Amino acid sequence: MWAQLLQEREKDQIAAINEGFESVVSAMDRLGKKDWFNYAVGLLVNIAVAAAFSPSAARDLLHGFSHAVQPLFDAFLKLIGS
């Protein structure tokens, strides 16, 4: 049972990775070199994070990060608002 669940999850991950790579290839025609490079790097980071963390761990990591940087954004908004 667990082996089958793992195989299904692996198939889903492989399908998502393949879809991402297809997206990068198709973006070559519609994006400039710098935009395409940024898109490709962002997608690769997204795939790496998704593969490394469970959805709940990734959510907790992003939640913690947003709480850590929120004071910086608040201070910046006060500076530009004055």
Number of C-alpha atoms within 10 A of each C-alpha: 6 7 8 9 10 11 12 12 12 13 12 12 15 12 12 14 18 12 12 17 15 11 14 19 12 12 16 15 10 9 13 11 11 9 13 18 15 12 17 19 13 12 17 16 12 14 15 12 13 15 13 11 12 11 12 9 12 14 12 12 12 12 11 11 11 12 10 11 10 11 11 11 12 10 11 11 11 10 9 7 7 5
